[in-house]
Amino acid sequence: MHIQTGTETDQAVIARPAVDDRGVVDIVLASDAHGAFVWGVLDRLLDDPSLSIGNITASGFGAMEAAVLAYGLALGGRRGARTALTNFWRRVSHASIFAADAASPLRSILEQSIDIAVIRNKDRPLQLSILASNARTDTVKIFAGDQLSIDAILAAATIPFLFPAVEIDGDTYWGDGGLSASPALPLDTGHQLVVTGKPALFMTPCAGRRLAASHCAMKPAATHVIFDSQYRAGAALFTRPWTDWGELTDMRDRGRERAGDWLLAEHSVAEDPPAFDRGTQ
């Protein structure tokens, strides 16, 4: 494994200064990372008792996975989150056998996988933010707290121009098309782990996009990046985030490997129980 600070490597890991001794990070799931790769990264992170997730911000298909993760953690801790993600992807794979197009089953899958009321609960240790673009103005809107909804999550996962935008409160929204302003969001931890397809998107926060609030003025956090070295090989799958179970688990395992490389490089050990560990193990 090659590790170079601030440099892309064959092993798809960029090392930054280690996180603090509590091992708390905020996670960003970018819209250009294939969903099953993201699944693998999250699955591996949940294996590590030294890592605590402060908040999670997601765009693209990762918004659905972030919602499932938050729901699983709320009900069953780490084990509950891993089980929820696996069940979600089984539904996705099963839907691909019968779906006539790539968009129609998403609402049903999401409604079977989460209870939005649980995710909205502000007392939960992990807080979720979803990013989607206004289809009319191209402004990025952040959905969090009481604004979180099935429609907001579906909007984030909707591929612009290929599928209809989702109507929310009289306006229409869809995914941010591969760009994200999320690295400029205010953070509780001061450290951020970005899961993406191409790390170059995160070298210049807010480039070329307008955010609904003035988050671009925030001080950049220490950023750690995990990206998929086979991004181009999987590009065709972005229009169909599901496929056969074997392909999905191959991508999951690649994500687990990349996350394992990052954890090994950081080798941080938490002194206190992780915030999201307050459920059944």
Secondary structure, DSSP 8 states (H G I E B T S, - for coil): ----BT---TT-EEB-S---TT-EEEEEE-TTS-HHHHHHHHHHHHT-TT-EEEEEEE-TTHHHHHHHHHHHHHHHHHHHHHHHHHHHHHHHHHHHHH-SSSSTTHHHHHHHH--HHHHH-TTSSSEEEEEEEETTT-EEEEEEGGG--HHHHHHHHS-TTTS--EEETTEEEE--TT---GGGS--SSSEEEEEES-GGGGSSTTTT-EESSSGGGS---EEEEEE-TTTTTTGGGGGS----HHHHHHHHHHHHHHHHHHHHHH----SS--GGG-S--
